[in-house]
Amino acid sequence: MTQDFTLPDLGEGLPEAELVQWLVAVGDTVKLNQTIAEVETAKAVVELPSPYAGTITALHAEAGDIVAVGSVLISFDIGDTDAAPPAPSTQAQASAPEAVQSVPAEPAKSEPNLVGYGAAPKGAGRPQRRARVAGAVAAASDTAVLEAAPHDAIHLADVVERPVERPRSTPPVRLFAKQLGIDLALVEASGASGVITRADVEAYATRVGATAGAPAAAEPAETFEMPMPAAAGERATRTPIRGVRRMTADAMVRSAFTAPHVTTFLTVDVTATSELIASLKGDRDLQEHRIGIMAVAAKAVCLALGRHPGLNSKWDDAAGEIVEHHYVNLGIAAATGRGLVVPNIRDAQELTLVELADAIRGLAETARAGKTSPADMMGGTFSITNVGVFGVDAGTPIINPGEAGILALGAVRRQPWEHRGEIALRDVMTLALSFDHRLVDGEQGSRFLVDVADILREPGRAMLLR
């Protein structure tokens, strides 16, 4: 019995997704919930699990295709059975795509749908081919695939032309290979699945003598949006606007032209915070938690929001209401190869300094690996961005849509500063707070910023706040 599987709504209400790579091939036998592909939406790279156990009979899209929600993605031979797929668990969440089953089928016509990904769409459409570099050759033994541009075509007696295939691996492994300067097309997978692992990359690196920090080899089919190569003599490169870049652009335009932004600045002596961080790093019990200025600022923000709830509110235009949150879902802006993403820490006001440091590091690592789930980027109430890591002193951050404010942390600089009536070298940084003037008046915004600055100036003040 042949069963088609259509691309489900990934819980975001988005109409389409880009197929990043297949992790299976026609003829493979797969198990229920086995990861079969990676797809990229405007918000995240999502691993797509198999809704059936069976043999793959057809792949209806190729890596790089833009696939509409509801389009047939893959076909399975699930054997001769009239049994309906198992009912889904009501406990499944959209943020956990690995916990999936098939929903009960209606007689002879219903499509399987992944649990937590919303109702099965009714629309249909064929994949829209993405423009990509053409030309490929492969050894007749099918043990390796070499990608090349048309003008770099390789002429060998023992090769045959075949479609381009992306080396099958995970985002962390691709990042690791890039750091070593290794082209994954040259690495052979050791496992039966054909997926290249970190161990495979390390083994290849040992053979060729690659070292971390070496210039990265060009990846013909990168996970992230890749610019179209410029032909000889062209003076510009064109990059398709899609994925996280499009989502970020849409959100920022919507925010900038909907919420009246006001930005206020305050430069503060953070020497006491620097000394606190240094002492915590010297504590062997705390070293692995990597507590830094971002974690201390996050704690200060949570405490200050409790005193100034207007900064932890949202403007509900449809209901004609101002919604004041009694919790803090703290957004942490993270720069990734796919663009800027802002996952948030749920109920951050309940976390200790150590727990905040661990949560911030976890969000950043997940984001840079391209594994941030759509659910992790929804429901934020206030955000922090650290432009200081790039050596920038200050900026005017744009508010994340649906939030009332965002705080930018500038670089910490050692410079002359007035201290106790004298000039001394101190650690100084600039804070920049942007807020929605519909929700927050200048007085409220200023008092909030001063409270945050006071905690960074004297971390002991946090003991006085609640």
C-alpha positions in Angstrom: 0.0 0.0 0.0 1.4 3.4 -1.0 0.9 6.3 1.3 1.8 9.9 0.5 2.9 12.4 3.1 2.4 16.1 2.7 4.4 18.9 4.2 2.6 19.8 7.4 2.0 23.2 9.0 5.0 23.4 11.3 3.0 25.3 14.0 3.8 28.7 12.7 1.1 29.5 10.2 3.7 29.8 7.4 2.6 28.8 3.9 5.9 27.2 2.8 9.3 25.8 3.8 12.6 25.2 2.0 13.8 21.6 1.8 17.4 21.8 3.2 18.4 18.2 2.7 17.0 14.7 2.6 18.4 12.2 5.1 16.9 9.3 3.3 16.7 8.0 -0.3 14.3 6.0 -2.5 14.5 2.4 -1.5 15.4 3.1 2.1 13.5 1.4 4.9 12.6 3.8 7.6 11.1 3.5 11.1 8.2 5.5 12.6 9.6 8.9 13.8 13.0 8.4 12.1 14.2 11.8 10.8 13.8 11.9 7.1 14.6 15.5 6.2 15.5 19.0 7.3 13.3 21.8 6.3 13.8 25.5 6.9 11.0 27.9 7.6 11.3 31.7 8.1 12.0 30.9 11.8 14.1 27.8 12.2 15.6 24.6 10.7 13.3 21.8 11.7 14.0 18.0 11.5 11.0 16.3 9.9 10.2 12.8 11.3 8.6 10.0 9.4 4.9 9.5 10.0 5.2 5.9 8.8 7.3 2.8 9.0 8.0 1.4 5.6 10.0 1.7 2.4 10.4 5.0 0.6 9.1 4.9 -3.0 9.5 8.5 -4.1 10.9 11.9 -3.1 8.7 14.7 -4.6 11.2 17.5 -4.0 14.9 18.2 -4.1 17.2 20.0 -1.7 16.7 23.7 -2.3 13.1 23.4 -3.4 10.5 25.7 -1.8 7.6 23.4 -0.9 4.1 24.7 -0.2 2.4 23.4 3.0 0.0 20.6 1.8 2.2 19.5 -1.1 3.1 15.9 -1.4 6.7 15.6 0.0 7.4 11.9 0.1 5.7 8.5 -0.6 6.0 5.3 1.4 5.2 1.7 0.8 3.7 0.7 4.2 2.7 -2.8 3.2 -0.8 -4.2 2.8 -2.8 -3.0 5.8 -6.2 -1.5 6.4 -5.3 -0.4 9.9 -5.5 3.3 10.6 -2.4 5.1 11.9 -2.1 5.4 15.7 -3.8 8.3 17.3 -1.6 11.2 18.4 -0.8 12.0 22.0 -2.6 15.1 23.3 0.5 15.9 25.2 2.7 16.6 22.2 3.9 20.1 21.7 4.8 22.1 18.5 8.3 22.8 19.9 9.1 19.0 20.0 8.9 17.8 16.4 10.7 14.5 17.3 7.6 13.3 19.2 5.3 12.6 16.3 2.8 10.0 15.2 0.2 9.7 12.5 -3.3 11.1 13.1 -6.2 8.7 12.5 -7.0 8.5 8.9 -10.4 9.2 7.5 -11.6 6.4 5.2 -9.2 6.1 2.2 -8.6 9.9 1.9 -7.1 11.5 5.0 -3.5 12.6 5.0 -1.1 12.0 8.0 -0.3 15.0 10.1 2.5 15.5 12.6 1.3 15.9 16.2 1.5 19.5 17.4 2.0 20.9 13.9 -1.6 22.2 13.4 -4.4 20.9 11.3 -3.6 19.3 8.0 -3.7 21.9 5.2 -6.1 21.5 2.3 -4.2 23.5 -0.2 -1.8 21.8 -2.7 0.9 22.9 -5.0 4.1 21.7 -6.6 7.5 22.6 -5.3 9.0 25.8 -6.8 12.5 25.2 -7.9 15.2 27.3 -6.2 17.9 28.7 -8.4 21.1 26.9 -7.6 24.5 26.1 -9.0 24.2 23.5 -11.7 26.4 20.7 -12.9 27.6 17.6 -11.1 29.6 14.5 -11.6 29.9 11.3 -9.6 32.0 8.2 -9.5 30.3 5.3 -11.1 30.6 3.4 -7.8 28.3 6.0 -6.3 30.5 6.3 -3.3 31.1 10.1 -3.7 29.4 13.1 -5.2 31.4 16.1 -6.4 29.6 19.4 -7.0 30.9 21.8 -9.6 29.9 24.9 -11.5 29.4 24.4 -15.3 32.7 26.0 -16.2 34.4 23.7 -13.7 33.0 20.4 -15.1 35.3 17.5 -14.6 35.9 15.1 -17.6 36.8 11.6 -16.4 36.4 8.3 -18.2 34.8 6.7 -15.3 32.2 9.2 -14.2 28.6 9.8 -15.1 26.4 12.8 -14.8 23.9 12.9 -12.0 21.8 15.5 -10.1 23.5 17.5 -7.3 23.2 15.9 -3.9 24.0 17.7 -0.6 26.4 15.9 1.7 24.1 14.5 4.5 25.0 15.8 7.9 23.6 17.9 10.8 24.1 21.7 11.3 26.7 21.3 14.1 28.7 18.9 12.0 28.6 21.3 9.0 29.8 24.1 11.3 32.6 21.9 12.7 33.7 21.0 9.1 33.7 24.6 8.1 35.9 25.6 11.1 38.4 23.0 10.0 38.3 24.1 6.4 36.9 20.8 5.2 34.5 20.3 2.2 31.9 17.8 3.4 31.5 16.5 -0.2 35.0 14.9 0.3 34.1 13.2 3.6 32.7 9.6 3.4 30.0 8.6 6.0 31.0 5.6 8.0 27.5 4.5 9.0 24.9 2.7 7.0 22.6 5.7 7.1 24.9 7.8 4.9 24.8 10.7 7.4 28.2 12.3 8.0 29.0 12.5 11.7 31.6 14.5 13.7 33.7 11.4 14.0 33.8 11.1 10.2 35.0 14.7 9.9 37.6 14.2 12.6 38.9 11.0 10.8 39.1 12.9 7.5 40.9 15.8 9.2 43.4 13.4 10.7 44.2 12.0 7.3 44.6 15.3 5.5 46.1 17.2 8.4 43.3 19.8 8.7 43.3 22.1 11.8 40.8 24.3 13.5 41.0 27.9 12.2 42.0 26.9 8.7 40.2 28.7 5.9 36.8 27.1 5.3 36.4 25.2 2.0 33.5 26.5 -0.2 30.2 24.7 0.4 28.3 24.6 -2.9 25.0 24.0 -1.0 25.1 25.8 2.4 22.3 25.4 5.0 21.8 29.2 5.1 20.8 31.5 2.3 23.7 31.5 -0.3 24.2 34.3 -2.8 24.1 33.3 -6.4 27.6 33.2 -7.8 28.5 36.3 -10.0 29.6 35.5 -13.5 33.0 36.7 -14.6 33.0 40.5 -15.0 29.8 41.1 -13.0 30.0 43.8 -10.4 27.3 42.6 -8.0 26.0 39.4 -6.3 22.3 38.7 -5.8 21.1 36.8 -2.8 17.5 35.5 -2.5 15.5 37.1 0.3 14.1 34.3 2.3 14.3 32.4 5.6 15.4 34.3 8.7 16.5 37.3 6.7 13.0 37.9 5.3 11.4 37.2 8.7 13.7 39.7 10.4 13.2 42.3 7.8 9.4 42.0 8.0 9.4 42.1 11.8 11.7 45.1 12.0 9.7 47.1 9.4 6.5 46.3 11.1 7.9 47.3 14.5 9.6 50.5 13.3 6.4 51.7 11.6 3.9 50.6 14.2 5.5 51.3 17.6 6.7 54.8 18.1 10.3 54.2 19.2 12.2 56.3 21.8 15.8 55.4 22.7 17.5 56.7 25.9 21.1 56.2 26.8 23.0 55.9 30.1 26.8 55.4 30.6 27.6 53.6 33.8 30.6 52.5 35.8 30.4 48.6 36.0 33.7 48.0 37.7 32.0 46.3 40.7 30.1 44.0 38.3 33.4 43.2 36.5 35.0 42.3 39.8 32.0 40.1 40.8 32.2 38.2 37.5 36.0 37.7 38.0 35.4 36.4 41.5 32.7 34.0 40.3 34.9 32.7 37.4 37.6 32.0 40.1 35.2 29.8 42.0 35.8 26.2 40.9 32.2 25.3 41.6 30.9 28.0 39.2 33.5 28.0 36.4 31.5 25.7 34.1 28.6 28.1 34.2 30.4 30.9 32.4 28.7 33.8 34.2 29.3 37.0 32.3 28.0 40.6 31.9 25.0 39.3 29.9 23.7 37.1 32.8 24.1 39.9 35.3 22.3 42.4 33.0 19.5 39.8 32.5 19.1 39.5 36.3 19.1 43.3 36.6 16.4 43.6 33.9 14.2 41.0 35.5 14.4 42.8 38.9 13.8 46.2 37.3 10.8 45.0 35.3 9.1 44.0 38.5 9.3 47.7 39.6 8.3 49.1 36.1 5.7 46.7 34.7 5.0 49.1 31.8 8.2 47.8 30.2 6.8 44.3 30.4 3.6 45.0 28.6 2.2 44.7 25.1 -0.2 46.8 23.0 -3.2 44.7 21.9 -4.7 46.8 19.1 -7.4 44.3 18.2 -8.7 44.1 21.7 -8.1 47.8 22.5 -6.2 46.8 25.6 -2.8 47.1 27.2 -1.7 43.7 28.5 0.6 43.7 31.5 2.5 40.5 31.9 3.1 39.1 35.4 6.1 37.0 34.2 9.2 37.7 32.1 9.9 35.8 28.9 13.3 37.3 28.3 14.4 37.5 24.7 18.1 37.0 24.0 19.2 38.3 20.5 21.7 35.9 18.9 23.6 36.5 15.7 23.8 33.4 13.6 24.8 32.4 10.1 21.2 32.5 9.1 20.6 36.0 10.5 19.4 37.4 13.8 17.1 35.2 16.0 15.6 36.1 19.4 14.7 33.0 21.4 13.5 33.7 24.9 14.0 32.4 28.4 10.6 31.4 29.9 9.8 32.8 33.3 13.3 34.3 33.6 12.2 36.2 36.7 12.3 32.9 38.6 15.9 32.0 37.7 19.0 32.6 39.7 22.1 34.3 38.2 23.7 30.9 37.6 20.5 29.5 35.9 20.2 32.6 33.7 23.9 32.2 32.6 23.2 28.5 31.7 20.0 29.4 29.9 21.7 32.2 27.9 24.5 29.9 26.8 22.1 27.1 25.9 19.9 29.5 23.7 23.0 30.9 21.9 24.5 27.4 21.2 21.1 26.1 19.9 20.6 29.2 17.7 24.1 29.0 16.2 23.5 25.4 15.4 20.3 26.3 13.5 18.2 24.2 15.9 16.1 26.9 17.6 12.5 25.8 17.5 9.7 28.1 16.4 8.1 27.9 19.9 11.3 29.2 21.5 11.0 32.5 19.5 7.3 33.1 20.4 5.8 34.8 23.5 8.8 37.1 24.5 7.9 40.1 26.7 11.2 42.0 26.8 14.6 41.6 25.0 18.3 42.1 25.5 20.9 42.5 22.8 24.7 42.6 23.4 26.3 44.8 20.7 29.4 45.2 22.9 30.7 41.8 21.8 31.3 43.4 18.4 33.2 46.3 20.0 30.3 48.8 19.6 29.6 51.3 22.4 25.9 52.0 21.7 23.1 51.8 19.2 19.4 52.3 18.8 17.9 48.8 18.9 14.5 48.1 17.3 11.9 46.6 19.6 10.9 43.0 18.9 7.2 43.0 17.7 4.8 42.5 20.5 7.1 43.7 23.2 7.4 47.1 25.0 11.2 47.5 25.1 14.7 46.2 24.3 18.0 46.9 26.1 21.3 47.1 24.2 24.5 46.5 26.1 27.6 48.3 24.8 31.2 47.3 25.1 32.9 47.4 28.5 35.9 49.7 28.2 38.6 50.6 30.7 38.8 54.4 30.8 39.4 57.4 33.1 36.3 58.0 35.2 35.4 60.1 38.2 35.4 57.8 41.3 35.0 59.0 44.9 36.1 62.5 44.0 39.2 61.4 42.0 40.0 60.3 38.4 40.6 56.6 38.2 40.6 53.9 35.5 37.2 52.2 35.7 35.2 49.7 33.6 32.5 51.7 31.8 29.7 50.7 29.5 26.8 52.4 27.8 23.2 51.1 28.0 20.7 51.9 25.3 17.0 51.4 26.0 14.4 51.5 23.2 10.8 51.5 24.2 7.3 51.8 22.8 6.1 55.3 23.6 2.5 54.1 23.4 3.1 52.0 26.5 5.9 53.7 28.2 6.4 57.4 29.0 9.8 59.0 29.2 9.8 59.0 32.9 9.0 55.3 33.2 11.7 54.4 30.6 14.3 56.6 32.3 13.6 55.2 35.8 13.8 51.6 34.5 17.1 52.3 32.9 18.5 53.9 36.0 17.4 50.9 38.1 19.2 48.5 35.7 22.3 50.8 35.8 22.3 50.9 39.6 22.4 47.2 39.8 25.3 47.0 37.4 27.1 49.8 39.2 26.6 48.1 42.6 25.4 44.5 42.2 24.7 44.3 46.0 21.7 46.6 45.4 19.9 43.5 43.9 19.6 42.3 47.5 17.3 45.3 48.2 14.9 44.8 45.3 12.0 42.4 44.9 
